[in-house]
Amino acid sequence: MSTETFVKDIKPGLKNLNLIFIVLETGRVTKTKDGHEVRTCKVADKTGSINISVWDDVGNLIQPGDIIRLTKGYASVFKGCLTLYTGRGGDLQKIGEY
């Protein structure tokens, strides 16, 4: 397994990020022009918090208090805010709850 990254170490442009975090809150769903649903969630680990953008059905499955493992994620700036995304071939997996 690849090395775990902490929120405090995330910078724009980083790829292949592996993190474990707790979901603090889930935002409302917005629809893209091509019909996809996108939800922004606030997540945190012991070092800080960050937004993650979650697409389609996965966004409906995530609840506050869930402990999630992100594999092969990447970081980018969206609307002036550093945001995590699931990369191509990446995965979000619920591994527990608080």
SVG drawing of the C-alpha trace seen along z (x, -y; Angstrom):
<svg xmlns="http://www.w3.org/2000/svg" viewBox="-29 -32 34 34">
<polyline fill="none" stroke="black" stroke-width="0.4" points="0.0,0.0 1.2,-3.5 2.1,-6.0 -0.7,-7.8 -0.9,-11.5 -2.1,-14.0 -4.4,-16.9 -1.8,-19.4 0.6,-18.1 -1.8,-18.5 -0.9,-21.0 -2.5,-21.9 -1.3,-19.5 -0.4,-16.6 -1.6,-13.2 -1.8,-9.6 -2.9,-10.7 -3.9,-8.1 -5.7,-9.5 -8.0,-8.3 -10.4,-10.9 -13.7,-11.5 -16.7,-13.2 -17.6,-16.3 -20.5,-17.5 -22.0,-16.8 -23.0,-19.7 -26.0,-19.9 -26.0,-18.2 -25.5,-20.2 -26.0,-18.9 -23.6,-19.5 -24.7,-20.4 -24.3,-16.7 -26.5,-15.4 -23.9,-14.3 -24.5,-15.0 -21.6,-16.6 -21.5,-17.0 -18.8,-18.8 -18.1,-17.3 -16.0,-18.7 -13.6,-16.1 -10.8,-16.1 -8.0,-14.1 -6.0,-14.9 -4.0,-17.6 -6.7,-19.6 -9.8,-19.8 -10.4,-20.0 -13.2,-19.8 -13.7,-16.7 -15.8,-16.7 -17.7,-13.5 -19.5,-12.5 -22.8,-10.7 -24.0,-7.8 -20.9,-7.8 -22.0,-11.2 -25.3,-9.8 -23.6,-7.1 -21.4,-9.3 -22.7,-10.5 -21.2,-12.7 -19.2,-10.5 -18.1,-8.1 -14.4,-7.1 -13.3,-6.9 -10.1,-5.7 -9.3,-7.6 -6.9,-6.0 -5.3,-7.6 -6.8,-11.0 -5.6,-14.3 -5.7,-17.9 -6.7,-21.0 -8.0,-24.5 -11.7,-25.0 -13.3,-28.4 -10.3,-29.5 -10.5,-26.5 -8.1,-23.5 -10.2,-20.5 -9.7,-16.7 -10.9,-14.5 -11.0,-10.8 -8.5,-10.3 -8.8,-8.0 -8.7,-4.5 -9.1,-5.9 -11.5,-4.8 -13.4,-5.9 -14.0,-3.2 -15.9,-3.4 -13.8,-1.7 -15.7,-2.7 -17.9,-5.3 -17.5,-7.6"/>
</svg>
